[in-house]
């Protein structure tokens, strides 16, 4: 069973991981440029993830809807559908969306006491 929070967290983790990998590559290139003595001749490439808006489309189905029946105890678990192929088969009113805006944060500097 997929949880919407897990899907969103996974995407945000991937975005942060991509930024981290870009930072490591920039650091490595800076060291290579310095070792080669060309630091003043070449611009150091850098990638910064700026503002981005991510929209997640999803639908929620109960076990009863998925299996065509209701449980005897009346308690139904929920399944979050995020697969594009499955969403395309659903009527428009069953598909929901949530948008998140990701913005860069100013560096947090530790105050020296």
PyMOL commands that set and color helices and strands:
alter all, ss='L'
color gray80, all
select helices_A, chain A and resi 4-36+63-67+84-88+92-94
alter helices_A, ss='H'
color red, helices_A
select strands_A, chain A and resi 52-62+78-81+96-102
alter strands_A, ss='S'
color yellow, strands_A
deselect
rebuild
show_as cartoon
